[in-house]
Amino acid sequence: MSVPPGLAHSVRRLQRALIVLFALVPLTLVTLAFLPALLVLPFVPAARPRTEGMLRQLTAWSRAVLHGSRER
């Protein structure tokens, strides 16, 4: 039994959309949890490296979510 090409493409697109949706929920929660620290820590000179590390990590997670959803 073969699946029509149009239907298979639609299923793959739906699957990618659901993966991104489920990956964005935890990423959004982490970003919201970091928000108070990201608003306060840049003004504390000793905490600057920690703030930069947090921003790098959030950026890496965002890129992983977006890159993981791309069609190969």
C-alpha positions as a Python dict, from the first residue, in 0.01 Angstrom:
ca = {
    (1, 'M'): (0, 0, 0),
    (2, 'S'): (158, 329, -103),
    (3, 'V'): (90, 673, 34),
    (4, 'P'): (25, 954, -215),
    (5, 'P'): (324, 1195, -230),
    (6, 'G'): (114, 1498, -138),
    (7, 'L'): (-19, 1329, 174),
    (8, 'A'): (327, 1213, 283),
    (9, 'H'): (460, 1567, 244),
    (10, 'S'): (170, 1706, 451),
    (11, 'V'): (232, 1451, 726),
    (12, 'R'): (603, 1541, 740),
    (13, 'R'): (519, 1912, 764),
    (14, 'L'): (270, 1845, 1042),
    (15, 'Q'): (525, 1629, 1223),
    (16, 'R'): (788, 1909, 1205),
    (17, 'A'): (536, 2164, 1329),
    (18, 'L'): (445, 1946, 1628),
    (19, 'I'): (810, 1885, 1713),
    (20, 'V'): (879, 2260, 1712),
    (21, 'L'): (568, 2326, 1919),
    (22, 'F'): (665, 2070, 2182),
    (23, 'A'): (1026, 2193, 2186),
    (24, 'L'): (927, 2558, 2219),
    (25, 'V'): (717, 2502, 2531),
    (26, 'P'): (1014, 2408, 2756),
    (27, 'L'): (1235, 2666, 2586),
    (28, 'T'): (976, 2935, 2660),
    (29, 'L'): (951, 2825, 3022),
    (30, 'V'): (1330, 2838, 3064),
    (31, 'T'): (1346, 3181, 2900),
    (32, 'L'): (1073, 3312, 3130),
    (33, 'A'): (1253, 3167, 3432),
    (34, 'F'): (1578, 3338, 3322),
    (35, 'L'): (1409, 3673, 3260),
    (36, 'P'): (1448, 3819, 3611),
    (37, 'A'): (1817, 3726, 3614),
    (38, 'L'): (1868, 3868, 3266),
    (39, 'L'): (1714, 4196, 3378),
    (40, 'V'): (1924, 4230, 3696),
    (41, 'L'): (2259, 4055, 3638),
    (42, 'P'): (2393, 4278, 3357),
    (43, 'F'): (2405, 4565, 3607),
    (44, 'V'): (2620, 4367, 3852),
    (45, 'P'): (2981, 4384, 3728),
    (46, 'A'): (3086, 4055, 3890),
    (47, 'A'): (2795, 3867, 3731),
    (48, 'R'): (2867, 3970, 3371),
    (49, 'P'): (3039, 3641, 3269),
    (50, 'R'): (2751, 3440, 3414),
    (51, 'T'): (2499, 3653, 3224),
    (52, 'E'): (2688, 3606, 2899),
    (53, 'G'): (2696, 3230, 2958),
    (54, 'M'): (2321, 3223, 3016),
    (55, 'L'): (2259, 3415, 2695),
    (56, 'R'): (2490, 3183, 2500),
    (57, 'Q'): (2303, 2881, 2636),
    (58, 'L'): (1961, 3025, 2548),
    (59, 'T'): (2087, 3105, 2198),
    (60, 'A'): (2225, 2752, 2156),
    (61, 'W'): (1895, 2597, 2269),
    (62, 'S'): (1699, 2819, 2031),
    (63, 'R'): (1924, 2728, 1740),
    (64, 'A'): (1894, 2358, 1823),
    (65, 'V'): (1514, 2378, 1822),
    (66, 'L'): (1504, 2566, 1493),
    (67, 'H'): (1772, 2354, 1326),
    (68, 'G'): (1612, 2029, 1443),
    (69, 'S'): (1285, 2118, 1274),
    (70, 'R'): (1430, 2174, 927),
    (71, 'E'): (1357, 1930, 652),
    (72, 'R'): (1657, 1726, 550),
}
